[in-house]
């Protein structure tokens, strides 16, 4: 649903969204996707964790940032909350 909303809201042919991935890690399922919307100069990443005790969704968005800067910040933020490597 979040992915569909992202696509519908942008109404842009230049919006690029990665294929969603999901994997099992221990007793949790982790799903993610990311994208870039050049017209709006924004990048975003969505990361969802589901385990027996919680369902958590993390969304990170940035404007006017290079891919390298974005990835560095994304990893730092998600590692900081203890949900990603």
Buried (B, 14 or more C-beta within 10 A) or exposed (E): EEEEEBEEEBEEEEBEBEEEEEEEEEEBBBBBBBBBBEEBEBBBBBBBBBEEEEEEEBEBBBEEBEEEEBBEBBEEBBEEEEBBE
